[in-house]
Amino acid sequence: MVTIIPEVLSVHELAQYHQHLSHAEWQDGAATAGGQAISVKQNRQIDPNSKLAQQLGDHILQVLAEQSRFISAALPLKILPPMFNSYQDGGTYGWHVDNAIRLIPNTAIRLRTDLSATLFLNNPEDYEGGELCIQDRYGEQKVKLKAGDMVLYPSTSLHQVSPVTKGQRLASFFWIESMVRDHELREVLFDLDQSIQQLTAERGATDTETVKLNAVYHRLIRLHADT
């Protein structure tokens, strides 16, 4: 399931990000590519160990902690610190699948990549190309969101970033290990939670049927969540 999380960052926050990123030191993205991906990856990234990357990444994690739609869709257990990339001058990332296991930098902690996330940092009209193309059971989906919006998709999906032929595409990207490993079950829980939130808004939190559904949701979480 491809899930859009709108307005993760505000216009004010984006302006601050652009100011910081305009002075960042960028390196060849191939430095962090795996064996399969290195031959198809043509972009630039900020050193994930740099102070700037860590500060901006920490801010994204703080914002996401208050994003109910993100929490509902991802049910996050661990999140790899966000990284930052830039595509321009024909930069692209050909078809690939993300590594199943990643090591959280400067730790011995391993993270299973259940979900991949891309947070767009500039608007679609700022560049040509640069679509995130994702192949899933519904076919190929092309994603190119406005600045501040984020997309979540299963890390098992074959995906690519099409060549940026004009302008610059800026984004943050990272991976999530979910408390619920099974993608289909996580989708069911997401749909159930969204319905509960809608019913709560319409009927109130004390409505009998809403309370029952909420209880069912949390029973399912207890049955299937790893913590």
C-alpha positions as CSV (number, residue, x, y, z in Angstrom):
1,M,0.0,0.0,0.0
2,V,1.3,3.5,-0.9
3,T,0.2,6.0,1.7
4,I,0.5,9.7,1.5
5,I,1.2,11.7,4.7
6,P,0.4,15.4,3.9
7,E,2.0,18.5,5.4
8,V,4.6,16.8,7.5
9,L,6.6,20.1,7.3
10,S,5.2,23.6,7.3
11,V,6.1,26.3,4.8
12,H,8.2,28.0,7.5
13,E,10.1,24.8,8.3
14,L,10.7,24.1,4.6
15,A,12.2,27.6,4.2
16,Q,14.6,26.8,7.0
17,Y,15.5,23.5,5.5
18,H,16.3,25.1,2.1
19,Q,18.5,27.6,3.7
20,H,20.5,24.9,5.5
21,L,20.7,22.6,2.5
22,S,21.9,25.3,0.2
23,H,25.1,25.5,2.3
24,A,25.4,21.7,2.8
25,E,28.4,19.6,1.7
26,W,27.1,17.0,-0.7
27,Q,28.8,13.8,-1.6
28,D,28.3,11.1,-4.2
29,G,25.3,9.0,-3.3
30,A,27.0,5.9,-4.5
31,A,29.0,6.0,-1.2
32,T,25.9,4.6,0.6
33,A,24.6,2.3,-2.1
34,G,24.5,-1.5,-1.7
35,G,26.0,-4.0,-4.2
36,Q,22.9,-4.1,-6.4
37,A,22.1,-0.4,-6.3
38,I,25.5,1.1,-6.9
39,S,25.3,0.6,-10.6
40,V,22.0,2.4,-11.0
41,K,22.4,5.2,-8.4
42,Q,23.3,8.7,-9.6
43,N,22.6,11.3,-7.0
44,R,24.1,13.3,-4.2
45,Q,23.7,13.0,-0.5
46,I,24.6,14.7,2.7
47,D,26.9,12.7,5.0
48,P,24.5,11.1,7.4
49,N,27.0,11.5,10.2
50,S,27.2,15.3,9.7
51,K,25.8,17.6,12.3
52,L,23.4,19.1,9.8
53,A,22.0,15.8,8.7
54,Q,21.5,14.7,12.3
55,Q,19.8,18.0,13.4
56,L,17.4,18.0,10.4
57,G,16.8,14.3,10.8
58,D,16.0,14.7,14.5
59,H,13.5,17.4,13.7
60,I,11.7,15.2,11.2
61,L,11.4,12.4,13.8
62,Q,10.0,14.9,16.3
63,V,7.4,16.1,13.8
64,L,6.4,12.5,12.8
65,A,5.9,11.5,16.5
66,E,2.9,13.9,16.4
67,Q,1.6,12.8,13.0
68,S,-1.4,10.5,13.8
69,R,-1.7,9.3,10.2
70,F,2.0,8.3,10.1
71,I,1.7,6.4,13.4
72,S,-1.5,4.7,12.2
73,A,0.1,3.6,8.8
74,A,3.5,2.7,10.0
75,L,3.1,1.5,13.6
76,P,6.8,2.3,14.0
77,L,9.0,0.3,16.3
78,K,12.4,1.7,15.0
79,I,13.2,4.4,12.5
80,L,16.5,4.8,10.7
81,P,17.7,8.4,11.1
82,P,16.5,10.4,8.1
83,M,19.0,11.1,5.3
84,F,18.9,13.7,2.6
85,N,19.5,13.5,-1.2
86,S,19.6,15.7,-4.3
87,Y,18.9,14.9,-7.9
88,Q,19.8,17.2,-10.8
89,D,21.6,17.2,-14.2
90,G,20.1,13.9,-15.2
91,G,20.5,12.3,-11.7
92,T,18.4,9.2,-11.3
93,Y,18.1,6.0,-9.3
94,G,17.2,3.0,-11.4
95,W,15.0,0.1,-10.5
96,H,16.0,-1.5,-7.2
97,V,14.7,-3.0,-4.0
98,D,15.9,-1.6,-0.6
99,N,18.2,-3.8,1.6
100,A,16.2,-5.9,4.0
101,I,18.4,-5.1,7.0
102,R,20.2,-1.8,7.8
103,L,22.4,-0.9,10.7
104,I,21.5,2.2,12.6
105,P,24.6,4.5,12.3
106,N,27.1,4.5,15.2
107,T,25.2,1.6,17.0
108,A,25.1,-2.2,16.9
109,I,21.3,-2.0,16.4
110,R,19.8,-3.6,13.3
111,L,16.6,-2.5,11.7
112,R,14.4,-4.6,9.4
113,T,13.2,-2.3,6.6
114,D,9.4,-2.9,6.4
115,L,8.5,0.6,5.1
116,S,10.4,3.1,3.0
117,A,9.7,6.8,3.3
118,T,10.4,9.8,1.0
119,L,9.7,13.3,2.3
120,F,9.6,15.8,-0.6
121,L,11.4,19.1,0.3
122,N,10.6,21.2,-2.8
123,N,7.6,21.5,-5.1
124,P,7.0,19.6,-8.4
125,E,7.2,22.7,-10.5
126,D,10.8,23.2,-9.3
127,Y,12.1,20.4,-11.4
128,E,11.3,18.2,-14.4
129,G,11.3,14.4,-14.0
130,G,12.2,13.0,-10.6
131,E,9.0,10.9,-10.1
132,L,9.2,8.1,-7.5
133,C,7.9,5.1,-9.4
134,I,6.7,2.2,-7.3
135,Q,5.6,-1.2,-8.5
136,D,3.1,-3.0,-6.3
137,R,0.2,-5.3,-6.6
138,Y,-1.9,-2.5,-8.1
139,G,0.7,-1.9,-10.9
140,E,3.1,1.0,-11.2
141,Q,2.4,4.2,-9.3
142,K,4.2,7.5,-9.9
143,V,4.6,9.8,-7.0
144,K,5.6,13.5,-7.1
145,L,4.3,15.4,-4.1
146,K,4.3,19.0,-3.1
147,A,7.0,20.2,-0.6
148,G,6.3,19.0,2.9
149,D,4.4,15.9,1.9
150,M,5.6,12.3,2.5
151,V,5.0,9.0,0.9
152,L,5.2,5.6,2.7
153,Y,5.5,2.3,0.8
154,P,6.6,-1.3,1.4
155,S,10.4,-1.7,1.2
156,T,9.8,-4.9,-0.7
157,S,8.5,-2.9,-3.6
158,L,10.6,-2.5,-6.8
159,H,11.0,1.3,-7.3
160,Q,13.1,4.0,-9.0
161,V,13.5,7.7,-9.2
162,S,13.2,8.8,-12.8
163,P,15.9,11.2,-14.2
164,V,15.7,14.8,-13.2
165,T,16.2,16.7,-16.5
166,K,15.8,20.2,-15.2
167,G,16.1,21.9,-11.8
168,Q,16.8,20.1,-8.5
169,R,14.8,17.5,-6.5
170,L,15.4,17.6,-2.8
171,A,14.1,15.0,-0.4
172,S,14.7,13.2,2.9
173,F,14.5,9.4,2.9
174,F,14.5,6.8,5.6
175,W,13.2,3.4,6.6
176,I,10.9,2.1,9.3
177,E,10.7,-1.2,11.1
178,S,7.1,-1.7,12.0
179,M,5.6,-3.4,15.1
180,V,3.5,-5.4,12.6
181,R,5.7,-7.1,10.1
182,D,3.0,-8.3,7.7
183,H,2.1,-5.7,5.1
184,E,-1.5,-6.9,4.5
185,L,-2.2,-7.0,8.2
186,R,-0.8,-3.6,8.7
187,E,-3.0,-2.3,5.9
188,V,-6.1,-3.8,7.6
189,L,-5.1,-2.2,10.9
190,F,-4.6,1.2,9.2
191,D,-8.1,1.0,7.5
192,L,-9.7,0.0,10.8
193,D,-8.0,2.8,12.7
194,Q,-9.0,5.4,10.1
195,S,-12.6,4.3,10.3
196,I,-12.5,4.5,14.1
197,Q,-11.1,8.0,13.9
198,Q,-13.9,9.0,11.5
199,L,-16.6,7.5,13.7
200,T,-15.1,9.2,16.8
201,A,-15.3,12.6,15.0
202,E,-18.9,11.9,14.0
203,R,-20.3,10.2,17.1
204,G,-17.9,11.1,19.8
205,A,-15.4,9.1,21.8
206,T,-18.0,7.7,24.1
207,D,-20.3,6.2,21.4
208,T,-20.8,2.5,22.3
209,E,-20.0,1.0,18.9
210,T,-17.0,3.3,18.5
211,V,-15.6,2.1,21.9
212,K,-16.2,-1.5,20.8
213,L,-14.3,-1.1,17.6
214,N,-11.5,0.7,19.4
215,A,-11.2,-2.3,21.7
216,V,-11.1,-4.7,18.8
217,Y,-8.3,-2.6,17.2
218,H,-6.2,-2.8,20.3
219,R,-6.8,-6.5,20.8
220,L,-5.4,-7.0,17.3
221,I,-2.4,-4.9,18.1
222,R,-1.7,-6.9,21.2
223,L,-2.0,-10.2,19.2
224,H,0.3,-9.2,16.4
225,A,2.7,-6.4,17.5
226,D,6.4,-6.9,18.3
227,T,7.7,-4.5,20.9
